[in-house]
Amino acid sequence: MQPITAYGIRFAPLVTDKAKAWALANMDYLNSPMTLFGSSIKTEKSDNTGKAETYIMYLQPAGKVAAITLCAGAVASGCEGPCLISSGMLGMSTGQRAATKRTLLMLMRPEWFTTQLLTEVDKAERRALRTGVPALFRLNGTSDVDFSRVIEQRPDSDFYDYTKVLSRVRKNMLSNYHLTFSGSMYSQQSRNALRKAVIRGHNVAVAFNTKGLQSDDIQVPDSLVSFDETDLRPLDIAGTIGALTRKGSSKAERAVEGIDSFFVTSANVHVFNDIIARV
């Protein structure tokens, strides 16, 4: 890769000023080798099933690094604040630094980024041949970018994502790309999109405002599939509605959620139940 210079950083049109300042202060790290795929506890649980070995890429979401948002549905869905990027290991400095670096590389060295991404996919597929455990790739661990042009270059590899952009689910024509619509209760627009996804029989994921603690004022109903157990979304049957619990939150944070929330809460669960009734 051609080294990224201070001049290139200062005049990078797709990078925010705050991200440019970070890049200038971390040029050695920015120009050091790195892999684009990482892992997470949930995908490792998937690996333990022996059904697939999952590879996941984490970028900085929305406008944290990119001058043009990498999450087109973030405003309508109200998900920037509670984004997964702030929870668990991703919320720690090493995870944040790596996600920032990947995002800068994607924006400033797009050709290298695509080549590196495909190289890592190929390496994972060679491992799959040796182990007999198929590889599965998720390019949007914490972003919502249309990577169709990358995915179509590897038609024999299997990819999946969650997206808050309903049109991406509806228009997806790639047989090796499985999309689950990520629903939100935050706005009338997001609730309408969730209703359309349910009516059309798309696979849907929703997050509940609970960590599963008995003291929480809402729990995930048994009628919904738990998406916390495994991240192997391509194995879900068509029309599956699955639930996730809230990650990286305190009881005080969960207590302030009301009707207009990204999460299903005790204040809006009656609306959610009406939406998923498929009437």
Buried (B, 14 or more C-beta within 10 A) or exposed (E): EEEBEEEBBEEBEBBBEEBBEBBEEBBEBBBEEEBBBBBBEBBEBBBEEEBBBBBBBBBBBBBBBBBEBBBBBBBBBBBBEBBBBBBBEBBEEEBBBBBBBBBBBBBBBEEEBBEBBBEBBEBBBEEBEEEEBBBBBBBBBBBBBBBBEBBEEBEEBBBBBBBBBBEBBEEBEEEBBBBBBBBBBBBEEBBEBBBBBBEEEBBBBBBBBBBEEEEBEBBBEEEBBEBBEBBBBBBBEEEBBBBBBBBBBEEEEBEEBEEBBBBBBBBBBEBBEEBBEEE
